[in-house]
Amino acid sequence: MVKFAVLGCGRIGRMHALNLARHPRVELAYVYDVAPAAAAAVADSTKARQAGTVDEILSADVAAVLIASSTDTHLDLLVRAVEAGKAVLCEKPIDLDLAKVDASWARIQARDPTIMVGFNRRFDASFKALRERIRAGEIGKLEQVIITSRDPGPPPVAYIETSGGLFRDMTIHDFDLARYLMGDIQAVHAIGANLVDPAIKRAGDIDAAMITLVAQSGALCQINNSRRSVYGYDQRIEAFGERGMLQAGNQRPTTVSYWGAAATEARDPVLNFFIERYTPAYLAEIDHFVDCVENGTAPLVGYRDGREALRLADAALESMRTGRTTRLE
């Protein structure tokens, strides 16, 4: 059994803690949150022990730490956990400051740590199958990728103010998917707008974006984001190549469709929440990380992947502010 601790017991931390508690090869030993009531609720539902401090967890006999606290605490907790000899699964982003990410890696890399970043969409069965079929040559040389990612509704403005903005908080998943499908990126051009919620503009962020990426292979990628999708959580990928196209579409509660006088092929709405949509992916993500801890193998998505997704987010911000394409070394 791999002994785990969870740092952060908000919405995403609570989900991770429940998944860990149900995993057959995991013992969820500790949970912690700066809000003791949140930690107490998760401890009660998982039968884990509520830690009083982070140090209590880092000095305990646990092999792995899952970091699901607020973004501004991720990097400090990650470094402390690595230096305490723990494997780490950290929610995205690692941090909002690329220089700090690089400095921290210089500090811990000699330890050869097991670090995984929570880009759970790599573990979605449809997205994974699409990538495998690209790599198997089914559509020949990959030429274009279109990634659609639209939230059902905007988050609270208080969240926007500390999230790092749309590119670092939301699009960062799509930047990672683009690299997962296409390899490293050499150029970014981004356009953003405020079309959804005036309060987001007042908070200094955008709520809609179109981003074009150029991969080192020459393939092109178009990412489109919105903070509002009235028909549900819109998550789609299209990959186009010299011999055809692959698509991964939205998911619905059932495959039943209705045909009648008022409508034809009417179907259930698409799933409306990221936890609901990606439940199987989150479970697969945990399972993969447990394998890595048990076997001493490198995770599918590591520290460099977190760093590169943040670098693309920064490049998109620069492009949006300057109106020019940002080229990457």
C-alpha positions as MATLAB code, in Angstrom:
seq = 'MVKFAVLGCGRIGRMHALNLARHPRVELAYVYDVAPAAAAAVADSTKARQAGTVDEILSADVAAVLIASSTDTHLDLLVRAVEAGKAVLCEKPIDLDLAKVDASWARIQARDPTIMVGFNRRFDASFKALRERIRAGEIGKLEQVIITSRDPGPPPVAYIETSGGLFRDMTIHDFDLARYLMGDIQAVHAIGANLVDPAIKRAGDIDAAMITLVAQSGALCQINNSRRSVYGYDQRIEAFGERGMLQAGNQRPTTVSYWGAAATEARDPVLNFFIERYTPAYLAEIDHFVDCVENGTAPLVGYRDGREALRLADAALESMRTGRTTRLE';
ca = [
       0.000    0.000    0.000;
       1.252    3.485   -0.898;
       0.676    5.907    1.972;
      -0.609    9.293    0.779;
      -1.349   12.697    2.206;
      -3.492   15.390    0.586;
      -2.668   19.079    1.023;
      -5.723   21.195    0.254;
      -9.287   20.085    0.882;
     -11.304   22.377   -1.362;
     -13.340   21.162   -4.321;
     -10.529   19.471   -6.226;
      -8.691   18.275   -3.123;
     -11.842   16.677   -1.754;
     -12.339   14.814   -5.041;
      -8.745   13.582   -5.051;
      -8.965   12.503   -1.410;
     -12.088   10.448   -2.073;
     -10.446    8.831   -5.114;
      -7.339    7.978   -3.103;
      -9.382    6.583   -0.222;
     -11.129    4.195   -2.628;
      -7.976    3.084   -4.430;
      -7.087   -0.544   -3.660;
      -3.333    0.126   -3.462;
      -3.466    3.363   -1.459;
      -3.745    4.233    2.190;
      -4.869    7.843    2.596;
      -3.129    8.605    5.866;
      -3.441   12.396    6.269;
      -5.332   15.405    4.952;
      -4.585   19.064    5.635;
      -6.083   22.448    4.819;
      -5.513   25.945    6.134;
      -9.266   25.925    6.811;
      -9.564   23.267    9.544;
     -13.284   22.739    8.915;
     -12.611   21.778    5.288;
      -9.933   19.293    6.348;
     -12.194   17.896    9.071;
     -14.979   17.234    6.574;
     -12.646   15.392    4.217;
     -11.041   13.466    7.067;
     -14.476   12.370    8.242;
     -15.523   11.176    4.779;
     -12.272    9.328    4.053;
     -11.278    8.106    7.551;
      -7.913    9.827    7.129;
      -6.217   11.686    9.957;
      -6.506   15.471    9.970;
      -3.039   16.962   10.239;
      -2.563   20.166   12.188;
       0.342   21.440   10.073;
       2.118   20.736    6.804;
       5.246   19.819    8.742;
       3.342   17.060   10.516;
       2.703   15.458    7.133;
       6.194   16.005    5.734;
       7.777   14.381    8.773;
       5.346   11.452    8.708;
       5.821    8.037    7.132;
       4.043    8.805    3.856;
       5.454    8.045    0.425;
       3.491   10.543   -1.637;
       1.832   13.926   -1.310;
      -0.968   15.244   -3.501;
      -1.001   19.050   -3.630;
      -4.433   20.550   -4.307;
      -4.128   23.783   -2.357;
      -4.400   27.303   -3.794;
      -2.143   28.032   -6.768;
       0.095   30.446   -4.891;
       1.131   27.654   -2.490;
       1.850   24.895   -5.032;
       5.538   25.474   -5.663;
       6.583   25.974   -2.041;
       4.738   22.824   -0.961;
       6.160   20.855   -3.893;
       9.749   21.807   -3.032;
       9.242   21.085    0.659;
       7.705   17.700   -0.112;
      10.526   16.705   -2.471;
      13.129   17.743    0.080;
      11.294   15.596    2.628;
      11.711   12.619    0.293;
       8.115   12.409   -0.942;
       6.782   11.732   -4.418;
       4.504   14.572   -5.504;
       1.365   14.873   -7.601;
       0.718   18.602   -7.948;
      -2.332   20.241   -9.439;
      -1.726   22.689  -12.267;
      -0.198   25.195  -12.592;
       3.034   24.579  -10.691;
       3.249   28.339  -10.190;
       2.466   31.583  -12.004;
       6.118   32.717  -12.231;
       8.326   30.890  -14.725;
      11.534   32.179  -13.114;
      10.488   30.685   -9.767;
       9.629   27.396  -11.475;
      13.104   27.253  -13.019;
      14.858   28.266   -9.791;
      13.001   25.610   -7.837;
      13.921   22.928  -10.349;
      17.584   23.904  -10.061;
      17.206   23.401   -6.315;
      15.599   19.938   -6.403;
      16.625   18.281   -9.667;
      19.680   16.526   -8.169;
      17.285   14.516   -6.004;
      15.780   12.942   -9.158;
      12.312   13.439   -7.702;
       9.104   11.715   -8.763;
       6.893   14.666   -9.705;
       3.679   14.522  -11.682;
       1.620   17.555  -12.721;
      -2.166   17.233  -12.779;
      -2.886   17.525  -16.484;
      -5.639   14.946  -16.171;
      -6.853   15.303  -19.768;
      -3.913   13.209  -20.962;
      -5.653   10.338  -19.176;
      -9.037   10.803  -20.857;
      -9.668    7.574  -22.771;
     -10.833    9.317  -25.952;
      -8.004   11.852  -26.029;
      -5.469    9.121  -25.300;
      -6.859    6.934  -28.097;
      -6.791    9.870  -30.509;
      -3.102   10.466  -29.740;
      -2.249    6.783  -30.112;
      -3.948    6.665  -33.505;
      -2.083    9.778  -34.638;
       1.203    8.195  -33.580;
       0.260    4.935  -35.321;
       0.036    6.899  -38.596;
      -3.675    6.425  -39.174;
      -4.101    9.931  -40.636;
      -0.574   10.230  -41.994;
       1.441   13.323  -41.242;
      -0.357   15.498  -38.676;
      -1.090   18.925  -40.168;
      -3.745   20.607  -38.010;
      -5.246   20.261  -34.527;
      -8.318   22.094  -33.235;
      -8.922   22.099  -29.480;
     -12.241   23.436  -28.190;
     -12.528   24.068  -24.448;
     -15.469   26.076  -23.105;
     -16.639   26.191  -19.503;
     -20.371   26.049  -18.737;
     -20.091   29.318  -16.821;
     -17.471   31.692  -15.426;
     -15.978   31.084  -11.986;
     -16.406   33.645   -9.182;
     -14.473   36.864   -9.680;
     -12.613   36.227   -6.421;
     -11.204   33.103   -8.060;
     -10.306   34.988  -11.258;
      -8.331   37.519   -9.234;
      -5.945   34.871   -7.867;
      -5.973   32.280  -10.664;
      -3.346   33.853  -12.893;
      -5.874   34.554  -15.633;
      -7.487   32.538  -18.389;
      -4.268   31.475  -20.126;
      -2.535   30.225  -16.941;
      -5.651   28.753  -15.346;
      -7.887   27.413  -18.126;
      -5.958   27.348  -21.400;
      -2.977   25.764  -19.662;
      -4.765   22.400  -20.000;
      -5.083   23.002  -23.754;
      -1.461   24.062  -24.082;
      -0.473   20.752  -22.501;
      -2.832   18.837  -24.788;
      -1.314   20.570  -27.813;
       2.174   19.456  -26.760;
       0.862   15.967  -25.970;
      -0.520   15.650  -29.502;
       2.001   17.660  -31.542;
       5.260   17.888  -29.604;
       7.023   21.095  -28.621;
       5.769   24.452  -29.858;
       7.828   27.113  -31.620;
       5.377   30.030  -32.014;
       2.228   31.378  -30.333;
      -0.282   33.987  -31.490;
      -3.165   34.854  -29.185;
      -6.219   37.118  -29.282;
      -8.405   37.655  -26.234;
     -11.674   39.437  -25.565;
     -14.275   40.182  -22.906;
     -17.559   38.818  -24.214;
     -19.095   37.042  -21.222;
     -18.851   38.821  -17.865;
     -17.951   42.515  -17.365;
     -16.723   41.686  -13.863;
     -13.942   39.555  -15.368;
     -12.756   42.559  -17.370;
     -12.795   44.701  -14.231;
     -10.654   42.028  -12.573;
      -8.084   42.456  -15.362;
      -8.704   39.228  -17.241;
     -10.348   38.018  -20.447;
     -13.142   35.472  -20.815;
     -12.738   34.405  -24.455;
      -9.680   33.599  -26.533;
      -8.384   32.214  -29.798;
      -4.795   30.958  -29.839;
      -2.787   29.665  -32.789;
       0.259   27.486  -32.151;
       2.963   26.350  -34.553;
       4.645   23.086  -33.592;
       8.301   22.418  -34.291;
       7.078   19.895  -36.855;
       5.291   22.714  -38.693;
       1.822   21.474  -37.765;
      -0.726   24.112  -36.751;
      -3.056   24.163  -33.754;
      -6.076   26.354  -33.042;
      -7.332   26.587  -29.442;
     -10.644   28.283  -28.724;
     -11.779   29.070  -25.187;
     -14.823   30.646  -23.587;
     -15.857   31.017  -19.967;
     -19.503   30.384  -20.956;
     -21.159   27.567  -22.863;
     -24.923   27.420  -22.348;
     -25.146   23.819  -23.602;
     -22.619   22.395  -21.130;
     -18.921   21.696  -20.701;
     -17.637   21.726  -24.290;
     -14.518   19.568  -24.692;
     -13.557   18.486  -28.217;
     -10.461   17.723  -30.277;
     -10.059   17.412  -34.030;
      -6.838   16.163  -35.589;
      -6.401   16.532  -39.355;
      -3.707   14.886  -41.454;
      -2.726   14.020  -44.981;
      -4.869   10.875  -44.995;
      -7.885   11.873  -42.941;
      -9.214   13.198  -39.690;
      -9.744   11.996  -36.104;
     -12.282   13.545  -33.733;
     -12.919   13.182  -30.005;
     -16.285   14.643  -29.068;
     -18.268   15.689  -26.037;
     -19.629   13.175  -23.578;
     -23.261   12.827  -22.452;
     -25.000   10.935  -19.653;
     -26.495    8.447  -22.145;
     -26.388    7.672  -25.862;
     -30.198    7.773  -26.197;
     -31.591   10.105  -28.871;
     -35.169   11.234  -29.475;
     -36.870   11.565  -32.869;
     -40.269   13.208  -33.140;
     -42.325   16.002  -34.630;
     -40.594   18.695  -32.568;
     -36.998   17.484  -32.923;
     -34.820   14.888  -34.603;
     -31.847   13.187  -33.003;
     -32.403   15.159  -29.775;
     -29.912   13.980  -27.165;
     -29.035   14.545  -23.528;
     -27.102   17.767  -22.814;
     -23.348   17.352  -22.623;
     -21.914   16.823  -19.165;
     -21.892   20.115  -17.332;
     -18.975   20.059  -14.886;
     -15.281   19.296  -15.178;
     -15.239   16.759  -12.351;
     -18.195   14.914  -13.873;
     -16.732   15.050  -17.401;
     -13.272   13.883  -16.390;
     -14.079   11.469  -13.553;
     -12.538    8.457  -15.376;
      -9.490   10.537  -16.315;
      -8.910   11.598  -12.704;
      -9.102    7.961  -11.609;
      -6.666    6.897  -14.348;
      -4.337    9.753  -13.384;
      -4.204    8.548   -9.770;
      -3.681    4.952  -10.864;
      -0.766    5.957  -13.113;
       0.874    7.958  -10.330;
       0.539    5.065   -7.883;
       2.239    2.818  -10.454;
       5.076    5.335  -10.754;
       5.575    5.520   -6.982;
       5.512    1.739   -6.614;
       7.816    1.030   -9.546;
      10.107    4.068   -9.456;
       9.175    5.055  -13.010;
       8.804    8.536  -14.457;
       5.244    9.896  -14.738;
       3.699   10.534  -18.136;
       3.429   14.241  -17.345;
       6.270   15.644  -15.274;
       7.783   18.897  -14.024;
       9.045   19.909  -17.463;
       5.558   19.506  -18.902;
       4.194   21.817  -16.222;
       6.959   24.267  -16.963;
       6.376   24.198  -20.725;
       2.610   24.708  -20.379;
       3.274   27.765  -18.213;
       5.793   29.043  -20.770;
       3.134   28.785  -23.489;
       0.673   30.658  -21.282;
       3.218   33.437  -20.798;
       3.894   33.505  -24.539;
       0.154   33.817  -25.235;
      -0.102   36.737  -22.807;
       2.821   38.465  -24.497;
       1.275   37.920  -27.927;
      -2.105   39.247  -26.830;
      -0.543   42.370  -25.295;
       1.752   43.147  -28.237;
      -0.419   41.952  -31.124;
       2.565   40.016  -32.460;
       3.442   36.347  -32.702;
       5.668   35.192  -29.850;
       8.457   32.901  -30.984;
       9.976   30.382  -28.591;
      13.451   28.936  -28.545;
];
